[in-house]
Amino acid sequence: MPDYHDDLRLAHVLADTADAATMDRFKALDLKVETKPDMTPVSEADKAAEELIRGNLQRARPRDAILGEEYGVEGSGPRRWVIDPIDGTKNYVRGVPVWATLISLMVAGEGGYEPVVGVVSAPALGRRWWAAKGGGAYTGRSLSSATRLGVSKVARISDASFAYSSLSGWEETGRLPGFLDLTRACWRTRGYGDFWPYMMVAEGSVDLCAEPELSLWDMAAPAIVVQEAGGTFTGLDGAPGPHSGNAAASNGILHEELLGYLRTGTGT
């Protein structure tokens, strides 16, 4: 198996750079915010962080391609870095500390591109999570000061904690009835939102999470962290990995039952 340790170290350096830029503008009274064509917000901090990451990658990995939320695709080839400079921009612009920079390296294989490195850095929470293929998933302040992650062993939906972002997306995609059935079946539900539920699945503090509409840059880094922690990450269609345009993550034991509720939107 290829060794991605150097790429993981680089991803941490990129995250350090982004953290400095985003924290510098977090809660700034003069923060500039625009509305993109899809009616989602983008701040000057989103753009600045992605520009910094791209600049560093162009110097450190000039042959690798880059896909970012704000500036699209640059380059081509079997290795592609996937970046979400601020996952949770709506939180960021309102001063809510639940947001993160997501950085992933994806490598082309027989089944298409798959994430092999992922870093999720949430500086306002003082948290960071990461993983490399075959190397496990970790959380901590640095590569040398970290705790290995592992998913829960909860085996019944009635004992499970389920996390999600919002109700609106489930309703818009016609999956709200199944979603509500799942919330009624679970022991506990909470709307933590964005990257955080996936990291909680990896830590074992949440057993299930799902979102109905996502982009690749939202999912690539969380997917490898969940998988390396022993969990399962698929689309709502059950396809493995971060390519389905939506996501379901679990401790693995409960995954098919989770999909049963959410795949059709009509419950089990």
KAFEN-V162827 format. One record per backbone hydrogen bond with DSSP energy under -0.5 kcal/mol. CO is the residue of the C=O (numbers start at 1). NH is the residue of the N-H. Records with the same first field share a line. If there is no record, write none. Layout:
CO = NH ; NH
This chain:
2 = 4
4 = 8
5 = 9
6 = 10
7 = 11
8 = 12
9 = 13
10 = 14
11 = 15
12 = 16
13 = 17
14 = 18
15 = 19
16 = 20
17 = 21
18 = 22
19 = 23
20 = 24
21 = 25
22 = 25 ; 26
25 = 28
28 = 31
32 = 44
34 = 36 ; 42
36 = 39
40 = 36
42 = 34
43 = 47
44 = 48
45 = 49
46 = 50
47 = 51
48 = 52
49 = 53
50 = 54
51 = 55
52 = 56
53 = 57
54 = 58
55 = 59
56 = 60
57 = 61
61 = 64
65 = 81
66 = 74
67 = 83
68 = 72
72 = 68
74 = 66
78 = 108
79 = 65
80 = 106
81 = 67
82 = 104
83 = 69
84 = 102
86 = 88 ; 89
87 = 100
88 = 92
89 = 93
90 = 94
91 = 94 ; 95 ; 96
92 = 95
97 = 99
100 = 87 ; 102
101 = 103 ; 121
102 = 84
103 = 119
104 = 82 ; 106
105 = 116 ; 117
106 = 80
107 = 114
109 = 112
112 = 109
114 = 107
116 = 133
117 = 105
118 = 131
119 = 103 ; 121
120 = 122 ; 129
121 = 101 ; 123
122 = 125 ; 126 ; 127
127 = 122
128 = 140
129 = 120
130 = 138
131 = 118
132 = 135 ; 136
136 = 132
137 = 149
138 = 130
139 = 147
142 = 145
145 = 141 ; 142
147 = 139
156 = 159
157 = 160 ; 187
160 = 162 ; 187 ; 188
161 = 207 ; 208
162 = 190
163 = 210
164 = 193
167 = 171
168 = 172
169 = 173
170 = 175 ; 176
171 = 174
175 = 179
176 = 180
177 = 181
178 = 182
179 = 183
180 = 184
181 = 185
182 = 186
188 = 162
190 = 164 ; 192
193 = 196
195 = 198 ; 199
196 = 200
197 = 201
198 = 202
199 = 203
200 = 204 ; 205 ; 206
207 = 251
208 = 163
209 = 249
211 = 247
215 = 218 ; 219
216 = 219 ; 220
219 = 223
220 = 224
221 = 225
222 = 226
223 = 227
224 = 228
225 = 229
226 = 231
227 = 230
228 = 137
229 = 151
232 = 250
233 = 241
234 = 248
235 = 238
239 = 235
245 = 214
247 = 211
248 = 234
249 = 209
250 = 232
252 = 255
254 = 258
255 = 259
256 = 260
257 = 261
258 = 261 ; 262
259 = 263
261 = 267
265 = 178
